[in-house]
Amino acid sequence: MEAVTLKLQTGDKRPLYEQIYRYFIGEMESGRLKEGEKLPSKRALCAALGVSQSTVETAYGMLTAEGYLRAVPKSGYYVSAALARSVPAGELRPPAGAEDLPPQPPRFDFSTGAVDTSLFPYASWARISREVISRDPQLLQRGEAEGDRSFRETLTVFLREYRGVRCEADQIVVGAGIEYLLSVVVRLLPEKAVYAVEDPGYGALHRVLSSHGRSICPIPLDDEGMDEAALRRSGANVACVTPSHQFPMGVTMPVGRRSRLLYWAEEAEDRYLIEDDYDSEFRYASRPIPAMQGMDGGGKVIYVGTFSRSVAPGIRVAYLVLPRSLIGRYREIFGYGASTVSRFEQQTLRLFIQRGLYSRHLRRSVNLYRKKQERLLEELRALPGAETRGTEAGLHFLLTVPGKDEKWLAARAAQADIPLRGLSAYCLGKPPLLGTVVVGFAGLKTEEIPAAARALTEAFTE
């Protein structure tokens, strides 16, 4: 880029790093900084502005963490294609040598979507897969749109025993991932439906609803989950909730609040609750809490579950349990297609469950993740004043560093090659906690937890 024209204001209440951060955003939005353009080196910018290297590193780290810039190892910082403004197509120039660089894994994986791949039952899964492939040539045919009936019958037993879900096989729809099945649900419900969503909440749900042009109404949370009074004021007729373990706040909805939400749904014919039970298996302070669907006497809960967290994200097996009032609508729209999950994979998972291998795998997973979380929390005690929330269940928790800005925390972590998302990334409104990042721990190797916690502590300590 051409010479930096920024004049830092020492009397400005904003820190110097924030002034630099906002200057470059303004340059990108105006089109003066274009896609692929290289920024000054940290050393050159320090000399030009008369500031310390840590000030520039913090500003660049914030811009990188938020996607404005991309860091190319041994090359520098470049304007991201995704966020460049007003760039004529003929002027796009990728940085030399950066076109084919593969994405580099982070130094430590604190993402909320990772799992420990060492837990995957490779031997038993491979053995059952070979058995399934060699035994039934009919599995090469398309099968039922809802999924193989034998697998759905196994799911009814599994869900009753593990989650207290009451259903029959004809109420279950098997699909490739929760996002796909949420898209199915949206098409089953009226186009004019207004969806109440938890705020903060699951970003993929917001994207699914927005992509279908549906109306979204963010509802704040209290200590018991979605605020019932705010829901009633919203005018929504579909409420999307994660009662067993709210994402990302970690709240577990008590039975009283669940009952009142069910009463709300039963008050009008067009009202439904979508219960996302994404990681209910992982509880460390108590036994798993039964699903809200098991309390539903009026056919108002659409239940969504997945094996992505308990087995592996690559096993794209998720499922819906539909109220009987929606089964006819499903068959009308989707009944002529085929299941989006391979029949071989469905049958492999069916036998994995029936033979008791899944329950054994789950016990092993819960024990390992509990130990990982305990070790990480113990190591993070070295971070002065840090507070954690949502540690009773799940594969993530919230880490709050009082007196620190969320963007600063994310930027400092990015400088240490530790991608972290702040709580506001999951909010449609104002975040309920300041200075808070979301920390996943499932993808960390047990032996690297002390080093990972030490790196995070050093990044957050000035």
Secondary structure, DSSP 8 states (H G I E B T S, - for coil): ---------TT-SS-HHHHHHHHHHHHHHHTSS-TT-B---HHHHHHHHT--HHHHHHHHHHHHHTTSEEEETTTEEEE-TTT--S--GGG----TT-TT------SS---SS---GGGS-HHHHHHHHHHHHHH-GGGGS---TT--HHHHHHHHHHHHHHH-----GGGEEEESSHHHHHHHHHHHS-TT-EEEEEES--HHHHHHHHHTT-EEEEEEEETTEE-HHHHHHHT-SEEEE--SS-TTT-----HHHHHHHHHHHHTSTT-EEEEE-TTTT-BSSSS----GGGG-SSS-EEEEEESTTTT-TTS--EEEE--GGGHHHHHHHHTTS--SS-HHHHHHHHHHHHTTHHHHHHHHHHHHHHHHHHHHHHHGGGSTT-EEE--SBSSEEEEE-TT--HHHHHHHHHHTT---EEGGGG-SS--SSSSEEEEE-TTS-GGGHHHHHHHHHHHT--
